[in-house]
Amino acid sequence: MGLIPFIRKYFTTPRKHHLSFRQVLNYRPKHFGLFQLAVTHKSADPFSANQPMNNERLEYLGDAILNAVIAEHLYHNYPGRQEGFLTKMRAKIVSRDTLNDIARQMGLNRLMICRLEEQPGSNLLGNALEAVVGAIFLDAGFKKTRRYIIDNLLQPYINLREFECLTFDYKSQLIEWSQKNDIDVTFEDLEQPDGDIAQTVFVSRVKLHDQILGKGRGHSKKEAQQKAAKEAFDLYIQS
């Protein structure tokens, strides 16, 4: 059985919810089950033991499409800038902080199917937004997905001029500051099981000798380190 017939069989969206999807996403789905799948977190997956039915695969697909569309958009908007600048700009736009913020402003939380409450630092909404992009691609193809990303995600929520000045790589800035001031800061990284779901989370601490300057938690070591570095940066450097 293919994906869409399987979704039709096991995921039914009540007609009264169709309008909610259209209002939040500003998109009229042809296959509503795809979009219900896109907002289904694995904590609410009814088939996880057999055939996973959550948004992780759609998130993977949407992530690739989002990166490609934004790369092209930046390429045309900055004809004189080099690869390094374009790469940093794309990283800022597709960062979890940015995607979480866009999803929250859209009201995507109103559609989420999840057994967990959104926690500070959670990427639940940003991941779901990527999954929605993947669902639109399967529902309507690349051309319409590209148009949707530009018209509904980039133009309403992203000011490119402001993003040029934003700093997202706090770890690099913190290391640069420590070297300039001849201060030795270190990162301590730990892996811990997530009590709510069967997943490992990473915890990072920035330390100056025995003093903890910042802490961060994420689903990758890189994410945890960036959050720890941002906390240290905000408290001890930028203040």
Backbone as JSON, one array per atom type, in Angstrom:
{
  "sequence": "MGLIPFIRKYFTTPRKHHLSFRQVLNYRPKHFGLFQLAVTHKSADPFSANQPMNNERLEYLGDAILNAVIAEHLYHNYPGRQEGFLTKMRAKIVSRDTLNDIARQMGLNRLMICRLEEQPGSNLLGNALEAVVGAIFLDAGFKKTRRYIIDNLLQPYINLREFECLTFDYKSQLIEWSQKNDIDVTFEDLEQPDGDIAQTVFVSRVKLHDQILGKGRGHSKKEAQQKAAKEAFDLYIQS",
  "N": [[0.84, -1.19, 0.0], [0.62, 2.2, -0.89], [1.89, 5.4, 0.33], [-0.07, 7.56, 0.42], [-2.64, 6.21, 0.04], [-2.49, 4.66, 2.38], [-2.49, 6.61, 4.38], [-5.0, 7.71, 3.91], [-6.56, 5.62, 4.77], [-5.99, 5.33, 7.53], [-5.74, 7.87, 8.67], [-8.01, 10.26, 9.25], [-9.35, 13.36, 8.7], [-11.56, 15.35, 10.39], [-14.23, 17.12, 8.81], [-14.76, 19.66, 9.81], [-12.3, 20.48, 10.66], [-10.87, 21.05, 8.41], [-11.02, 23.7, 7.57], [-9.5, 24.97, 9.53], [-6.89, 24.07, 8.98], [-6.55, 25.25, 6.45], [-6.73, 27.97, 7.09], [-4.6, 28.4, 8.91], [-2.33, 27.52, 7.47], [-2.62, 28.82, 5.08], [-3.19, 27.51, 2.71], [-4.68, 25.19, 0.51], [-5.16, 21.96, 0.95], [-4.97, 19.01, -1.1], [-4.79, 16.4, -0.29], [-5.71, 15.77, 2.7], [-4.93, 14.05, 4.73], [-2.13, 13.85, 4.49], [-1.29, 16.25, 5.58], [-2.23, 16.12, 8.13], [-0.61, 14.11, 8.99], [1.79, 15.51, 8.84], [1.69, 17.19, 11.03], [1.79, 15.49, 13.13], [3.38, 14.49, 15.9], [5.96, 12.24, 16.97], [5.45, 11.28, 19.5], [2.76, 10.9, 19.59], [2.29, 8.94, 17.8], [0.43, 6.37, 16.46], [1.27, 4.0, 15.33], [3.88, 3.3, 15.83], [5.25, 0.98, 16.53], [5.07, -0.71, 14.37], [4.59, 0.3, 11.43], [5.91, 3.34, 11.19], [4.06, 6.28, 11.74], [4.38, 9.24, 11.72], [5.62, 12.64, 11.69], [8.33, 12.6, 10.94], [9.6, 11.6, 8.58], [8.46, 13.24, 6.6], [9.45, 15.63, 7.55], [12.19, 15.32, 7.06], [12.13, 15.34, 4.24], [11.0, 17.88, 3.72], [12.93, 19.55, 4.85], [15.11, 19.31, 3.06], [13.98, 20.41, 0.72], [13.3, 22.99, 1.55], [15.85, 24.06, 2.1], [16.94, 24.04, -0.5], [15.24, 25.8, -1.94], [15.55, 28.2, -0.52], [18.29, 28.6, -0.85], [18.4, 29.1, -3.62], [16.82, 31.42, -3.71], [18.35, 33.26, -2.22], [20.64, 33.3, -3.78], [19.77, 34.67, -6.09], [18.97, 37.08, -4.97], [21.26, 38.19, -3.91], [23.43, 38.9, -5.9], [26.12, 39.67, -5.96], [27.47, 38.58, -3.83], [29.59, 36.3, -1.99], [30.09, 32.69, -1.61], [30.41, 32.01, 1.12], [29.04, 34.01, 2.57], [26.41, 33.61, 1.58], [25.93, 31.02, 2.48], [25.96, 31.36, 5.27], [23.78, 33.08, 5.58], [21.68, 31.45, 4.67], [21.81, 29.46, 6.64], [21.0, 30.91, 8.9], [18.34, 31.45, 8.26], [17.15, 28.9, 8.05], [17.54, 27.96, 10.55], [16.71, 26.36, 13.67], [15.66, 28.1, 15.59], [14.64, 30.21, 14.03], [12.75, 28.86, 12.37], [11.06, 27.77, 14.32], [10.01, 30.13, 15.36], [8.66, 31.24, 13.13], [6.74, 29.23, 12.69], [5.31, 29.41, 15.06], [4.26, 32.0, 14.91], [2.6, 31.64, 12.72], [0.68, 30.06, 13.83], [0.83, 27.33, 14.01], [0.91, 25.65, 16.15], [-1.71, 25.27, 16.89], [-2.59, 23.21, 15.36], [-1.14, 20.98, 15.99], [-0.61, 17.52, 16.69], [0.01, 15.87, 19.43], [1.51, 14.41, 22.31], [2.99, 15.71, 24.1], [3.63, 18.74, 25.84], [4.65, 21.82, 24.4], [7.92, 22.67, 25.1], [10.23, 25.12, 26.49], [12.87, 25.78, 24.28], [12.3, 23.61, 22.75], [12.06, 21.99, 19.56], [9.78, 21.32, 18.31], [7.73, 22.67, 16.86], [9.13, 23.92, 14.75], [10.18, 21.69, 13.44], [7.79, 20.52, 12.61], [6.94, 22.45, 10.81], [8.79, 22.14, 8.73], [7.98, 19.6, 7.98], [5.44, 20.17, 6.99], [6.15, 21.59, 4.7], [7.28, 19.47, 3.28], [4.94, 17.96, 2.95], [3.41, 19.65, 1.31], [4.96, 19.57, -0.98], [4.64, 16.86, -1.81], [1.94, 16.96, -2.23], [1.5, 18.91, -4.18], [3.72, 19.32, -5.83], [7.02, 20.52, -6.9], [7.18, 23.17, -8.0], [4.91, 24.64, -7.07], [5.39, 24.37, -4.36], [7.77, 25.76, -4.03], [6.85, 28.36, -4.64], [5.07, 28.66, -2.53], [6.77, 28.65, -0.27], [8.26, 31.01, -0.67], [6.22, 33.0, -0.8], [4.71, 32.62, 1.55], [6.33, 31.99, 3.73], [8.95, 33.16, 3.59], [8.68, 35.95, 2.62], [6.63, 37.12, 4.37], [7.76, 36.82, 6.94], [10.56, 37.02, 7.05], [13.05, 39.35, 7.11], [15.46, 40.19, 5.07], [17.54, 42.09, 5.21], [17.69, 42.65, 7.93], [18.41, 40.13, 8.83], [20.97, 39.93, 7.87], [22.47, 41.18, 9.79], [22.15, 39.7, 12.05], [23.35, 37.52, 14.62], [24.04, 34.17, 14.78], [25.82, 32.14, 15.18], [26.9, 31.52, 17.97], [28.78, 30.07, 19.35], [31.19, 30.25, 17.9], [31.63, 33.0, 18.13], [31.94, 33.22, 20.89], [34.26, 31.71, 21.32], [36.06, 33.23, 19.82], [36.02, 35.62, 21.31], [37.06, 34.66, 23.74], [39.65, 33.93, 22.99], [40.69, 36.39, 22.2], [40.74, 37.7, 24.61], [42.43, 36.17, 26.04], [41.38, 34.03, 27.54], [40.44, 30.9, 28.74], [37.94, 29.0, 27.74], [35.81, 26.17, 28.03], [33.89, 23.42, 26.65], [31.6, 21.22, 28.03], [30.12, 18.18, 27.35], [27.26, 16.14, 27.53], [25.34, 13.12, 27.2], [21.94, 12.37, 27.55], [19.08, 10.4, 28.44], [15.84, 11.16, 27.17], [13.15, 11.69, 29.16], [10.49, 11.77, 28.39], [10.12, 10.79, 25.78], [11.4, 8.13, 23.72], [14.31, 8.94, 23.2], [17.56, 10.29, 22.77], [18.99, 13.09, 24.36], [21.14, 15.95, 24.23], [23.27, 17.61, 26.5], [24.94, 20.56, 27.14], [27.62, 22.4, 28.63], [29.14, 25.51, 29.16], [32.24, 26.32, 30.41], [34.33, 28.25, 32.56], [37.17, 27.69, 33.98], [36.1, 26.46, 36.99], [33.66, 27.61, 36.91], [30.4, 27.78, 35.69], [29.32, 29.15, 32.76], [27.24, 29.05, 30.97], [24.4, 27.06, 29.95], [23.05, 24.5, 27.85], [20.57, 22.68, 25.97], [19.74, 20.13, 23.69], [18.78, 18.32, 20.66], [20.96, 17.55, 19.3], [24.55, 17.55, 19.57], [25.72, 19.86, 18.58], [23.57, 21.69, 18.55], [23.03, 21.88, 21.31], [25.45, 22.96, 22.24], [25.46, 25.46, 20.94], [23.28, 26.7, 22.18], [24.16, 26.8, 24.82], [26.41, 28.42, 24.48], [25.18, 30.76, 23.58], [23.75, 31.56, 25.88], [25.9, 32.08, 27.61], [27.14, 34.09, 26.14], [25.17, 36.12, 26.09], [24.94, 36.71, 28.83], [27.52, 37.35, 29.81], [29.06, 38.69, 27.93], [27.67, 40.3, 26.02], [26.13, 41.81, 27.71]],
  "CA": [[0.0, 0.0, 0.0], [1.4, 3.43, -0.97], [1.76, 6.31, 1.47], [-1.33, 8.31, 0.46], [-3.75, 5.31, 0.39], [-2.36, 4.26, 3.79], [-2.93, 7.75, 5.17], [-6.45, 7.81, 3.76], [-7.2, 4.54, 5.54], [-5.79, 5.42, 8.96], [-5.82, 9.24, 9.13], [-9.17, 10.97, 8.73], [-9.47, 14.7, 9.28], [-12.96, 15.79, 10.38], [-14.44, 18.21, 7.86], [-14.72, 20.95, 10.51], [-10.91, 20.87, 10.84], [-10.28, 21.44, 7.13], [-10.9, 25.16, 7.54], [-8.39, 25.35, 10.41], [-5.67, 23.83, 8.23], [-6.45, 26.26, 5.4], [-6.51, 29.28, 7.69], [-3.26, 28.47, 9.5], [-1.29, 27.31, 6.46], [-2.9, 29.59, 3.86], [-3.01, 26.52, 1.65], [-5.82, 24.26, 0.42], [-4.61, 20.64, 0.63], [-5.75, 18.01, -1.83], [-4.76, 15.19, 0.53], [-5.66, 16.28, 4.07], [-4.19, 13.13, 5.58], [-0.71, 14.2, 4.44], [-1.03, 17.4, 6.44], [-2.43, 15.63, 9.49], [0.64, 13.4, 9.29], [2.85, 16.51, 9.0], [1.62, 17.81, 12.36], [1.74, 14.42, 14.13], [4.66, 14.22, 16.55], [6.1, 10.79, 17.19], [4.89, 10.92, 20.8], [1.36, 10.55, 19.37], [2.27, 8.0, 16.69], [-0.29, 5.15, 16.85], [1.78, 2.83, 14.63], [5.34, 3.35, 15.94], [5.83, -0.35, 16.66], [5.04, -1.4, 13.08], [4.91, 1.26, 10.38], [5.84, 4.67, 11.82], [3.17, 7.25, 11.11], [4.58, 10.55, 12.33], [6.09, 13.62, 10.71], [9.78, 12.63, 10.79], [9.99, 11.42, 7.17], [8.09, 14.47, 5.91], [10.4, 16.65, 8.01], [13.42, 15.09, 6.28], [11.89, 15.79, 2.87], [10.8, 19.32, 3.73], [14.22, 20.2, 5.15], [15.9, 19.37, 1.82], [13.33, 21.33, -0.22], [13.43, 24.33, 2.11], [17.23, 24.49, 1.88], [17.15, 24.29, -1.94], [14.51, 26.99, -2.35], [16.17, 29.38, 0.09], [19.58, 28.79, -1.51], [18.14, 29.76, -4.9], [16.31, 32.76, -3.43], [19.48, 34.09, -1.81], [21.53, 33.41, -4.95], [19.26, 35.71, -6.97], [18.85, 38.35, -4.24], [22.6, 38.7, -3.6], [24.26, 38.48, -7.05], [27.54, 39.99, -5.81], [28.03, 38.03, -2.59], [30.29, 35.03, -2.13], [29.46, 31.48, -1.06], [30.41, 32.02, 2.58], [27.94, 34.87, 3.02], [25.15, 32.96, 1.25], [25.78, 29.85, 3.36], [25.61, 31.84, 6.61], [22.41, 33.6, 5.52], [20.75, 30.31, 4.62], [21.82, 28.8, 7.96], [20.19, 31.72, 9.8], [16.92, 31.33, 7.9], [16.64, 27.55, 8.32], [17.86, 27.57, 11.92], [15.54, 25.96, 14.42], [15.08, 29.28, 16.24], [13.85, 30.94, 13.03], [11.59, 28.05, 11.96], [10.14, 27.71, 15.47], [9.35, 31.43, 15.47], [7.71, 31.35, 12.02], [5.63, 28.29, 12.94], [4.52, 29.94, 16.18], [3.5, 33.15, 14.4], [1.55, 31.13, 11.83], [-0.34, 29.37, 14.61], [0.92, 25.9, 13.74], [0.66, 24.95, 17.41], [-3.13, 24.95, 16.98], [-2.85, 22.01, 14.57], [-0.25, 19.88, 16.39], [-1.1, 16.3, 17.33], [1.2, 15.6, 20.24], [1.25, 14.1, 23.71], [3.89, 16.54, 24.9], [3.48, 20.18, 25.73], [5.86, 22.44, 23.86], [8.8, 23.14, 26.15], [11.24, 26.09, 26.02], [14.01, 25.11, 23.63], [11.83, 22.5, 21.92], [11.98, 22.26, 18.13], [8.58, 20.62, 17.86], [7.01, 23.44, 15.84], [9.99, 24.1, 13.57], [10.22, 20.4, 12.73], [6.5, 20.35, 11.96], [6.89, 23.35, 9.66], [9.52, 21.44, 7.66], [7.12, 18.5, 7.53], [4.39, 20.77, 6.18], [6.77, 21.85, 3.39], [7.35, 18.16, 2.62], [3.58, 17.57, 2.57], [3.01, 20.46, 0.15], [5.7, 19.04, -2.14], [3.96, 15.63, -2.25], [0.56, 17.31, -2.58], [1.36, 19.83, -5.31], [4.91, 19.39, -6.66], [8.08, 21.46, -6.49], [6.94, 24.54, -8.43], [3.99, 25.28, -6.14], [6.03, 24.4, -3.05], [8.71, 26.9, -4.09], [6.05, 29.58, -4.55], [4.51, 28.73, -1.17], [7.85, 29.03, 0.66], [8.6, 32.42, -0.88], [5.08, 33.88, -0.53], [4.09, 32.42, 2.87], [7.31, 31.83, 4.8], [10.04, 34.13, 3.5], [8.28, 37.35, 2.52], [5.93, 37.68, 5.54], [8.43, 36.65, 8.23], [12.01, 37.17, 6.99], [13.61, 40.59, 6.58], [16.84, 39.8, 4.74], [18.48, 43.1, 5.68], [17.86, 42.43, 9.36], [19.11, 38.86, 9.03], [22.39, 40.14, 7.59], [23.13, 41.67, 11.01], [21.92, 38.78, 13.16], [24.39, 36.57, 14.97], [23.49, 32.88, 15.19], [26.91, 31.23, 15.56], [27.38, 32.05, 19.24], [29.96, 29.32, 19.78], [32.36, 30.86, 17.26], [31.85, 34.32, 18.73], [32.44, 33.04, 22.25], [35.65, 31.27, 21.21], [36.83, 34.39, 19.36], [36.13, 36.52, 22.47], [37.97, 34.06, 24.74], [41.03, 34.01, 22.48], [41.09, 37.8, 22.2], [40.96, 38.11, 26.0], [43.31, 35.16, 26.65], [40.58, 33.29, 28.52], [40.24, 29.53, 28.27], [36.61, 28.44, 28.03], [35.66, 24.8, 27.53], [32.53, 22.88, 26.55], [31.37, 19.86, 28.57], [28.94, 17.63, 26.67], [26.72, 14.9, 28.09], [24.15, 12.55, 26.57], [20.97, 11.94, 28.54], [17.81, 9.94, 27.86], [14.69, 12.04, 27.34], [12.17, 10.93, 29.93], [9.14, 11.78, 27.78], [10.11, 9.97, 24.58], [12.6, 7.29, 23.6], [15.27, 9.69, 22.4], [18.68, 10.85, 23.52], [19.21, 14.53, 24.24], [22.49, 16.38, 24.58], [23.37, 18.74, 27.42], [26.27, 21.16, 27.04], [27.91, 23.48, 29.59], [30.34, 26.3, 28.9], [32.88, 26.52, 31.71], [35.56, 29.01, 32.75], [37.68, 26.99, 35.17], [35.0, 25.7, 37.6], [32.44, 28.41, 36.82], [29.54, 27.5, 34.54], [28.87, 30.4, 32.16], [26.0, 28.85, 30.24], [23.95, 25.69, 29.75], [22.16, 24.32, 26.7], [20.01, 21.34, 25.8], [19.25, 19.98, 22.33], [18.75, 16.96, 20.1], [22.28, 17.28, 18.75], [25.59, 18.21, 20.36], [25.89, 21.2, 18.02], [22.47, 22.53, 19.03], [23.22, 22.11, 22.75], [26.58, 23.87, 22.41], [25.05, 26.8, 20.52], [22.41, 27.27, 23.22], [25.01, 27.11, 25.97], [27.25, 29.56, 24.11], [24.31, 31.95, 23.54], [23.49, 31.97, 27.26], [27.13, 32.69, 28.11], [27.35, 35.32, 25.37], [24.21, 37.12, 26.52], [25.13, 37.07, 30.24], [28.85, 37.79, 30.2], [29.76, 39.45, 26.89], [26.83, 41.32, 25.42], [25.47, 42.63, 28.75]],
  "C": [[0.88, 1.25, 0.0], [1.1, 4.35, 0.21], [0.39, 6.97, 1.52], [-2.53, 7.4, 0.71], [-3.7, 4.87, 1.86], [-2.87, 5.38, 4.7], [-4.45, 7.89, 5.11], [-7.18, 6.78, 4.64], [-7.14, 4.8, 7.03], [-5.87, 6.84, 9.52], [-7.01, 9.91, 8.48], [-9.27, 12.3, 9.45], [-10.92, 15.12, 9.24], [-13.13, 17.04, 9.52], [-14.34, 19.57, 8.55], [-13.29, 21.42, 10.73], [-10.25, 21.33, 9.55], [-10.03, 22.94, 7.08], [-9.73, 25.64, 8.39], [-7.06, 25.17, 9.68], [-5.48, 24.92, 7.17], [-6.12, 27.63, 5.96], [-5.08, 29.42, 8.22], [-2.18, 28.43, 8.42], [-1.43, 28.22, 5.25], [-2.66, 28.71, 2.63], [-4.2, 25.57, 1.68], [-5.31, 22.89, 0.0], [-5.56, 19.8, -0.21], [-5.86, 16.73, -1.03], [-4.6, 15.61, 1.99], [-4.88, 15.36, 5.0], [-2.7, 13.4, 5.62], [-0.39, 15.28, 5.46], [-1.31, 17.05, 7.9], [-1.19, 14.86, 9.93], [1.76, 14.4, 9.58], [2.84, 17.14, 10.38], [1.51, 16.76, 13.47], [3.15, 14.14, 14.66], [4.74, 12.74, 16.9], [5.6, 10.35, 18.57], [3.42, 10.51, 20.68], [1.19, 9.55, 18.23], [1.57, 6.7, 17.1], [0.29, 3.88, 16.25], [3.29, 2.67, 14.81], [5.98, 1.97, 16.01], [5.91, -1.08, 15.32], [5.49, -0.48, 11.96], [4.78, 2.66, 10.96], [4.95, 5.61, 11.03], [3.27, 8.55, 11.89], [5.27, 11.44, 11.3], [7.59, 13.59, 10.43], [10.23, 12.48, 9.34], [9.63, 12.66, 6.34], [9.02, 15.62, 6.3], [11.71, 16.55, 7.24], [13.27, 15.62, 4.85], [11.77, 17.31, 2.82], [12.08, 20.09, 4.0], [15.05, 20.37, 3.87], [15.31, 20.38, 0.84], [13.49, 22.77, 0.25], [14.83, 24.88, 1.87], [17.48, 24.85, 0.41], [16.48, 25.58, -2.38], [15.16, 28.26, -1.78], [17.53, 29.65, -0.52], [19.4, 29.52, -2.84], [17.69, 31.2, -4.7], [17.45, 33.71, -3.06], [20.44, 34.31, -2.97], [21.08, 34.57, -5.86], [19.17, 37.08, -6.28], [20.19, 38.98, -3.91], [23.57, 38.3, -4.71], [25.76, 38.75, -6.86], [28.2, 39.37, -4.61], [28.59, 36.63, -2.81], [29.58, 33.9, -1.38], [29.36, 31.53, 0.46], [29.26, 32.84, 3.14], [26.59, 34.18, 2.78], [24.88, 31.77, 2.17], [25.36, 30.28, 4.76], [24.18, 32.37, 6.63], [21.4, 32.46, 5.48], [20.67, 29.63, 5.98], [20.98, 29.58, 8.97], [18.7, 31.51, 9.54], [16.37, 29.96, 8.25], [17.0, 27.07, 9.72], [16.58, 27.2, 12.66], [14.88, 27.14, 15.12], [14.17, 30.03, 15.26], [12.6, 30.16, 12.66], [10.58, 27.92, 13.08], [9.33, 29.0, 15.56], [8.3, 31.62, 14.36], [6.48, 30.47, 12.28], [4.71, 28.81, 14.04], [3.66, 31.12, 15.71], [2.37, 32.71, 13.47], [0.4, 30.52, 12.61], [-0.33, 27.87, 14.41], [0.67, 25.06, 14.99], [-0.81, 24.54, 17.55], [-3.48, 23.67, 16.24], [-2.1, 20.79, 15.08], [-1.0, 18.73, 17.05], [0.08, 15.74, 18.12], [0.79, 15.31, 21.67], [2.13, 14.91, 24.65], [3.51, 17.99, 24.76], [4.78, 20.76, 25.19], [6.66, 23.04, 25.0], [9.74, 24.21, 25.61], [12.43, 25.35, 25.43], [13.59, 23.95, 22.76], [11.76, 22.93, 20.46], [10.74, 21.65, 17.5], [7.88, 21.36, 16.72], [7.83, 23.63, 14.58], [10.09, 22.83, 12.76], [8.91, 20.16, 11.98], [6.37, 21.25, 10.74], [7.64, 22.75, 8.47], [8.67, 20.31, 7.1], [5.98, 19.01, 6.66], [4.92, 21.08, 4.78], [6.87, 20.55, 2.6], [5.98, 17.7, 2.15], [3.1, 18.36, 1.35], [3.7, 19.96, -1.12], [5.01, 17.78, -2.68], [2.56, 15.94, -2.77], [0.48, 18.08, -3.9], [2.59, 19.94, -6.21], [5.85, 20.52, -6.28], [7.73, 22.91, -6.83], [6.02, 25.28, -7.45], [4.57, 25.36, -4.73], [7.0, 25.57, -2.97], [7.96, 28.21, -3.93], [5.5, 29.76, -3.15], [5.58, 29.21, -0.18], [8.16, 30.52, 0.55], [7.46, 33.34, -0.42], [4.58, 33.79, 0.92], [5.07, 32.27, 4.02], [8.38, 32.92, 4.76], [9.54, 35.58, 3.54], [7.54, 37.89, 3.75], [6.79, 37.72, 6.81], [9.94, 36.93, 8.22], [12.37, 38.51, 6.34], [15.09, 40.34, 6.33], [17.85, 40.81, 5.25], [18.74, 42.95, 7.17], [18.66, 41.16, 9.62], [20.6, 38.98, 8.72], [23.15, 40.5, 8.86], [22.98, 40.71, 12.19], [23.11, 37.85, 13.37], [23.74, 35.28, 15.46], [24.59, 31.93, 15.66], [27.57, 31.76, 16.84], [28.63, 31.31, 19.72], [31.22, 29.94, 19.19], [32.68, 32.22, 17.86], [32.42, 34.21, 20.12], [33.91, 32.62, 22.23], [36.53, 32.44, 20.77], [37.05, 35.38, 20.51], [37.12, 35.97, 23.49], [39.42, 34.13, 24.29], [41.55, 35.44, 22.53], [41.46, 38.26, 23.61], [41.84, 37.13, 26.78], [42.62, 34.43, 27.81], [40.27, 31.92, 27.95], [38.86, 29.02, 28.69], [36.51, 27.06, 27.38], [34.19, 24.41, 27.5], [32.52, 21.47, 27.13], [30.07, 19.35, 27.97], [28.55, 16.29, 27.28], [25.54, 14.43, 27.25], [23.23, 12.05, 27.67], [19.73, 11.41, 27.85], [16.72, 10.97, 28.13], [13.59, 11.23, 28.02], [10.82, 10.81, 29.27], [9.04, 10.86, 26.58], [11.41, 9.2, 24.49], [13.61, 7.95, 22.69], [16.36, 10.23, 23.3], [18.76, 12.34, 23.3], [20.62, 14.85, 24.71], [22.41, 17.6, 25.5], [24.8, 19.25, 27.35], [26.41, 22.28, 28.07], [29.19, 24.19, 29.15], [30.96, 26.64, 30.25], [34.13, 27.39, 31.58], [36.14, 28.54, 34.07], [36.53, 26.17, 35.76], [33.67, 26.44, 37.53], [31.68, 28.07, 35.55], [28.99, 28.83, 34.02], [27.53, 30.25, 31.45], [25.69, 27.37, 30.07], [23.02, 25.65, 28.54], [21.74, 22.88, 26.56], [19.46, 21.23, 24.38], [19.29, 18.54, 21.87], [20.01, 16.63, 19.31], [23.3, 18.02, 19.61], [25.78, 19.65, 19.89], [24.81, 22.15, 18.54], [22.64, 22.88, 20.5], [24.36, 23.09, 23.0], [26.21, 25.29, 22.02], [24.18, 27.47, 21.58], [23.21, 27.64, 24.46], [25.86, 28.34, 25.7], [26.42, 30.85, 24.07], [24.03, 32.46, 24.94], [24.71, 32.66, 27.85], [27.39, 34.03, 27.44], [26.45, 36.43, 25.87], [24.51, 37.63, 27.94], [26.46, 37.76, 30.51], [29.55, 38.67, 29.16], [28.92, 40.6, 26.38], [26.21, 42.26, 26.45], [26.34, 43.79, 29.17]]
}
